[in-house]
């Protein structure tokens, strides 16, 4: 009986905190932008302004993280960083063995979708930090630096898996073509180390190798990650406290509210793209962010008990896992997996994944963190 009462108290406490999170202004602006686009409003925010806002938010987050890293024990970061890497890789494999198995889903499209959902959204991270600050929930400022530890491994894993799959398919197609030509002509020829291509001409077998460094380089050079890393470097190597407190910190919530309006409008616009591909993408994009967040939350709990990782830090790890890249990820995947359909993975991320991560993921994991750890 006592256990039942404890469980009911926990559920009641969690639901109360979850509902309270849904009333945050961050989510209100997101919904407002979605409604404005849905009613065909002529409201428009220039792309240059959007990119500037993202830059400002991420360099602010990076500055705060760099200052915190400078003042912290580097060993505290190792276990959460390892879990961030594992989460990013695991998310891609989950998509490969779930989404790719569903009807009318191409394997390369599923892998690219997993890569985008494993990568991190800087805007979702900024939104999560804003809500945590508003709730007074403490977290390690360096936890924002977990971003690249999850983002880059996810993108690299997706591109490598897609390349391996594509190479195997090409090899299989060439061998099938060779066998059909043999059967057609009734000939048995020795080709040594050669294969017959789809065009019917023999060539030396190629060693399909994936170059990892160019993928990492493209990720690091992406606008979102570059801004965050620049902020981290400045916070770590210089003394930017005065400009941070007088300029970046006061502007943060105002800029974030504009960003949420833009993202809400973008989500509504992308729904049309999502309709062009299998509806399973919408189902996946709704469920996956929450599952990914719970996986990261579990890893974060291990770090919490092992190293004292804060409740807020656990929540941030879950939030970035629930997010899907909206700035640097798409161009990286376009270049790395050119055979994948951008309407599938970008539509799934922007139209469904990001709104779910912000509107449900952030309040869910904050409420869970407060209920479980009393943060």
C-alpha positions, 0 to 999 in steps of 0.5 A: 500500500505504501509503495502505491501511495509513493508511486501516486505521489510521484505521478501527481508531482510529475504531472503538476510540473509537466503542465506548469512547463507547458505554460512557459512563454518559450512554447507560447511563441512557438505555437504562435508562429505555427498558428500565424503560418497556418492562417496564411499570415504575411508575417515574415522574418528575413533569413538574415535576421534568423541566422543572426539570432541563432548566432547570438544565442549560440555564442551566448551559450558557448561563452557561458559554457567556456567560462564554466569549463575554465572554472571546473574540474575537467574530469567532471565532463568526461562521463557525460561527454562519453554518454553524449557520444554513445547517445548520438551513435545509438540514435542512428542505429535505432533509425537503421533498425526501426524506421528503415524496416517500415513500409515504403521507407528507403534505407538511406532515407531512414539512416539520414533521418537518424543522423539528423535526429542524432545531431543537435538543434542549437535552438532547442538547446537554447530554449531548454536553457531558457526554461531551466533558468526560468525555473531556477533549476541548477545545471553545470554551465559546461553541459551546453558543451556536450552539443558537439559530442553528440552532434558530430558522432551522429552525423559521422555514423549516419554517413558511414552507415549510408556509404556502407549500405550503398556500396553493398547495394552497388556491388550486389547489383553489379554481381546480379548483372554479371550473373544475368549476362552469363546466363544470357550468353551461356558463357563462363568466364574468369574475370579475376579481381574484376566485376561487371558493372551495370553498363556491362563493362569490367573494371577493377573492384574499388575499395569503398572507403569513407573519409571521416575527417571531411565529415567532421570538418564539415560539421565543425564548419557548420554555422551553428556549431562554429558559433557555439565553439567560438563562444566556448573558446572565447569563454575558456581563453579570455575573460568575457564576463563583463560583455556577457553579463551586460550584453548577451545575457539580457538579450537572450530571452527576447531573441529566443522568443523571436526564434521560436516564432520563426521555428513555429512558422517553419514547422507549419511550412514543412508539413507540406514536404512531409506529406510527399513521403511515407506517413511513417516519417510523421509517426517516427518524428513524433515518437523518436524525440521522446525515446531518444530523450529517455535514453539520454536521461537514463545515461544522465542518471548514471552520471548523476549517481557516479559523478554528481552530475546535476539534475539540470545537467541530466535534463540538458543531456536529454533535451539535446538528445530529443532535438534534431539538427535544424541548421548545420545537420541538413547541409552536412547530410546533403553532401554526405548522403546525396542519394537520400531524400531531403524532404524525408529527413528535413521534413520529419525533423522540422515539421514534427521532431523539433516542435515535439522536442520543444513543446513536449520534450523540454517540459517532460524532461524538466518535470521528470528531473524535478520529480526524480532528483528534486532539481 
